[in-house]
Amino acid sequence: MRSCWRDLTDLVLPAECGGCARPRAVLCDRCRAALSGRTPRRVRPAPEPRGLPPVHAAAPYADEVRAVLLAHKERGALALARPLGEALAGAVRAGLGAPAASGRPDSRDGAGRAACAPVLLVPVPSARRAVRARGHDPARRIAYAAAGELRRSGVPAAVLAALGQRRPVADQSGLGSRQRLANVAGALGVAPGCARLLHRGRVVLVDDLMTTGATLAEAARAVRSAQGLPGPETEPAGKGWEASSNSRPAFVYLGETWEGSEQRRTPPPAWSGADQQPGRTVKEAGGKSAGGTPGVVCAAVVAASPDAFGIHRN
């Protein structure tokens, strides 16, 4: 009985900080500062994979940040999704050059119009076996939290879970950079019906962590291939596609959708057509992108290898 009460209490009051195990805090001030207290920076792995888009990260993958990511991903500390989403949103803003301050930009000038163009966060997919083992899809959950944070700061954003695995891949842990490139080469594809949705906004690939950049480079290749843009091994979208964490074709949700919940929030006025109907999709509304940009604009991650922060190139 005592154990049951402890479990019920943990649902309401967090047992410990996800970064340092300090009691009764989802994330203490020190760990929150380690996660989101610095300006997101451009990160570049060495060697840099061919086709890798510009990547920005909120923090180095070390110490408290590493503990927070592992607690969310492997131990199911789902309350950490919001602070992780806030950190990811900062990296997305840095990649897009969008202002971090709240308030909607003035749409009368060119910069304002660009800042108001829809942003499509495309999470790197997890394998279905990993989702089953963990009980959730960490990258997608963080992406939803980041989209909500971006909208609250005046950046119209939505999640498009368009990518899936076309074939199984080996566990990346323990593999070197070249081995990871070979492991994921051609492994990702765009789900049937999602290729045209990629043209309806600025595509930003998102993930929780970047180490060698191999998976992000493969995700970028898959998006370019689906859009018919020049790139190596271009194939029709959907060919050989197998569902990973997506069990059905994905849509762009205009209302903020929390994974495993029916709760949705009213989207910002920057969206038109279906923007007064929470949860209605762009596909259902027949909406069009306001200044959509083909291809991958950039990529953003919560954390990257510390070495990636120390590389600067002209």
C-alpha positions in Angstrom: 0.0 0.0 0.0 2.8 2.4 0.8 4.4 1.7 -2.6 1.1 2.5 -4.3 0.8 5.8 -2.5 4.3 6.7 -3.5 3.6 5.9 -7.1 0.4 8.0 -7.0 2.3 10.9 -5.4 5.0 10.7 -8.1 2.3 11.3 -10.7 1.5 14.7 -9.1 4.8 15.7 -7.5 8.1 14.7 -9.2 10.3 12.4 -7.1 13.5 14.0 -8.2 15.2 16.3 -10.7 15.9 14.6 -14.0 19.4 16.0 -14.1 20.9 15.8 -10.6 18.2 13.8 -8.6 17.4 16.7 -6.3 14.1 15.8 -4.6 10.7 17.3 -5.6 11.7 19.1 -8.8 11.1 18.1 -12.4 14.2 20.1 -13.2 16.1 22.2 -10.7 17.3 25.7 -11.6 20.9 24.6 -12.0 20.0 21.8 -14.4 17.6 24.0 -16.3 20.4 26.5 -16.8 22.7 23.8 -18.1 20.0 22.8 -20.6 18.7 26.2 -21.7 20.9 28.8 -20.1 23.3 29.4 -23.0 22.8 30.7 -26.5 22.2 27.8 -29.0 25.2 27.4 -31.3 26.0 26.0 -34.7 27.5 22.5 -34.3 29.5 20.5 -36.8 30.7 16.9 -36.3 34.0 15.8 -37.6 34.0 14.3 -40.1 30.9 16.1 -41.4 28.6 13.9 -43.4 27.8 14.8 -46.9 24.4 16.5 -47.2 24.1 17.5 -43.5 22.1 20.7 -43.2 23.2 23.4 -40.8 22.6 22.1 -37.2 22.1 24.2 -34.1 22.2 22.7 -30.6 21.1 24.1 -27.2 23.7 22.4 -25.1 26.7 20.0 -25.1 25.8 16.4 -24.3 27.4 16.0 -20.9 26.8 15.9 -17.2 23.3 17.2 -16.3 22.1 17.5 -19.9 23.0 13.9 -20.6 21.2 12.8 -17.5 18.1 14.7 -18.4 18.0 13.3 -21.9 18.5 9.8 -20.7 15.8 10.2 -18.0 13.3 11.3 -20.6 14.2 8.7 -23.2 15.0 5.6 -21.3 13.3 6.0 -17.9 10.1 7.6 -19.1 10.4 10.9 -17.2 7.8 12.4 -19.5 7.5 15.7 -17.4 10.9 16.6 -18.8 9.4 16.9 -22.3 8.5 20.5 -21.8 11.9 21.8 -20.6 13.5 19.8 -23.4 11.1 21.2 -25.9 11.9 24.7 -24.7 15.6 24.0 -25.3 14.9 22.6 -28.7 12.7 25.6 -29.6 15.7 27.8 -28.9 17.9 25.8 -31.2 15.2 26.0 -33.9 15.0 29.8 -33.5 18.8 30.0 -33.8 18.7 28.0 -37.0 16.0 30.1 -38.6 17.3 33.4 -37.3 14.0 34.1 -35.6 13.8 36.4 -32.6 13.7 34.8 -29.2 11.5 37.4 -27.6 7.8 37.0 -27.3 5.5 39.0 -29.5 4.6 38.6 -33.2 6.9 40.3 -35.7 5.6 43.1 -37.9 4.5 41.4 -41.1 4.7 44.6 -43.1 8.4 44.1 -43.9 10.1 41.3 -45.6 11.8 40.0 -42.4 8.4 39.9 -40.6 6.8 37.9 -43.5 9.7 35.4 -43.4 9.4 35.0 -39.7 5.7 34.4 -40.0 6.1 31.6 -42.6 5.0 28.2 -41.1 7.7 26.1 -39.6 7.4 22.3 -40.0 9.3 20.4 -37.4 10.1 17.0 -38.8 11.3 14.6 -36.1 13.9 11.9 -36.8 11.9 8.6 -36.4 12.5 6.0 -33.8 12.3 2.3 -34.7 9.0 0.7 -33.7 10.9 -1.8 -31.5 12.5 1.1 -29.6 9.1 2.9 -29.2 7.6 -0.4 -27.8 10.5 -0.9 -25.4 10.4 2.7 -24.1 6.7 3.2 -24.2 6.9 6.5 -26.1 8.8 8.2 -29.0 11.1 10.7 -27.3 12.0 12.8 -30.3 8.4 13.3 -31.4 7.3 14.1 -27.9 10.0 16.8 -27.6 9.1 18.1 -31.0 5.5 18.7 -30.0 6.6 20.5 -26.9 9.0 22.7 -29.0 6.2 23.5 -31.5 4.1 24.7 -28.6 6.9 26.9 -27.3 7.5 28.4 -30.7 3.9 29.3 -31.1 3.8 30.9 -27.7 6.7 33.2 -28.9 4.9 34.1 -32.1 6.5 31.6 -34.5 3.9 29.6 -36.3 5.0 26.0 -36.0 3.6 22.5 -36.3 5.0 18.9 -36.2 5.0 16.8 -39.4 6.0 13.2 -38.5 6.6 12.4 -42.1 9.7 10.2 -41.9 9.8 6.5 -41.3 12.2 3.6 -41.6 12.3 1.8 -45.0 14.4 -1.0 -43.5 15.7 -2.1 -40.1 19.0 -0.6 -38.9 21.5 -1.8 -36.3 21.9 -0.2 -32.9 24.1 2.9 -33.5 25.8 2.7 -30.1 29.3 1.5 -30.4 29.6 2.3 -34.2 32.1 4.8 -35.6 31.2 7.7 -37.9 31.7 5.7 -41.1 29.9 2.7 -39.8 26.9 4.8 -38.8 26.8 6.3 -42.3 26.7 2.9 -43.8 24.2 1.7 -41.3 21.6 4.4 -42.1 22.3 4.9 -45.8 19.0 4.8 -47.6 17.2 3.7 -44.4 14.7 6.6 -44.1 11.8 7.6 -46.4 8.8 9.9 -46.4 5.5 8.2 -45.7 3.0 8.0 -48.5 0.9 11.2 -48.7 3.3 13.3 -46.8 5.6 14.5 -49.6 3.3 17.4 -50.7 2.9 18.5 -47.1 6.7 19.1 -47.0 6.2 22.0 -49.4 3.9 23.9 -47.1 6.4 25.4 -44.8 10.1 25.7 -43.8 11.3 22.2 -42.9 13.4 21.9 -39.8 14.7 18.4 -38.9 14.7 17.9 -35.2 16.1 15.3 -32.8 17.1 15.0 -29.2 20.8 14.3 -29.8 23.4 14.6 -32.6 26.7 12.6 -32.4 28.1 11.9 -35.8 25.3 13.6 -37.8 24.7 10.4 -39.9 21.0 10.1 -39.1 20.3 13.8 -39.7 22.1 13.7 -43.0 20.0 10.6 -44.0 16.8 12.4 -42.9 17.7 15.4 -45.1 18.4 13.1 -48.0 15.0 11.5 -47.6 13.2 14.9 -47.5 15.0 16.2 -50.5 14.3 13.0 -52.4 10.6 13.3 -51.6 10.5 16.8 -52.8 12.2 15.9 -56.1 15.2 18.2 -55.3 18.7 17.3 -56.6 20.6 14.9 -54.4 22.2 11.5 -54.4 20.0 8.5 -54.9 16.8 10.4 -55.4 13.7 8.1 -55.4 10.0 8.5 -55.4 8.5 9.2 -52.0 7.1 6.2 -50.2 9.1 3.6 -52.1 10.0 0.8 -49.8 8.7 2.7 -46.8 8.0 0.9 -43.6 6.3 2.3 -40.6 8.5 3.0 -37.7 7.1 5.1 -34.8 4.3 6.2 -37.3 1.5 3.6 -37.6 -0.3 5.7 -40.2 0.3 8.6 -42.6 1.3 11.7 -40.6 -0.4 15.1 -40.9 0.5 18.6 -39.8 -1.5 19.4 -36.7 -2.4 23.1 -36.3 -3.4 22.6 -32.7 -0.8 21.6 -30.2 -1.2 17.8 -29.7 0.4 16.0 -26.8 1.3 12.4 -27.5 -1.1 10.0 -25.9 -3.6 12.7 -25.2 -6.6 14.2 -26.9 -5.8 17.7 -25.5 -5.3 20.3 -28.2 -4.9 24.0 -28.0 -6.1 26.7 -30.4 -3.4 27.6 -33.0 -2.1 31.1 -33.5 -3.8 33.5 -35.9 -0.9 33.2 -38.4 -2.5 30.0 -39.6 -5.5 30.4 -42.0 -8.2 28.2 -43.3 -8.4 25.6 -40.5 -6.9 27.8 -37.7 -10.1 28.2 -35.8 -10.6 24.4 -35.5 -8.1 22.9 -33.1 -6.5 19.7 -34.3 -7.7 20.0 -37.8 -5.0 19.2 -40.3 -3.7 21.1 -43.3 -4.6 18.2 -45.4 -8.3 18.3 -44.3 -8.4 22.1 -44.6 -6.8 22.3 -48.0 -4.6 25.1 -46.7 -1.5 26.4 -48.4 1.9 27.4 -47.1 2.6 31.1 -46.5 6.0 31.3 -48.2 6.9 27.6 -48.0 10.6 26.8 -48.7 11.4 23.6 -50.5 14.1 21.4 -49.0 15.5 21.3 -45.5 16.1 24.8 -44.1 18.1 23.6 -41.1 18.2 21.0 -38.3 18.0 21.5 -34.6 18.8 19.3 -31.6 18.6 19.5 -27.9 22.3 18.4 -27.4 25.3 17.5 -29.5 28.7 16.0 -28.8 30.9 18.6 -26.9 33.5 18.2 -29.7 31.0 19.5 -32.2 30.8 22.8 -30.4 34.5 23.4 -30.7 34.7 23.2 -34.5 34.6 26.5 -36.4 35.0 26.8 -40.2 34.9 29.7 -42.5 
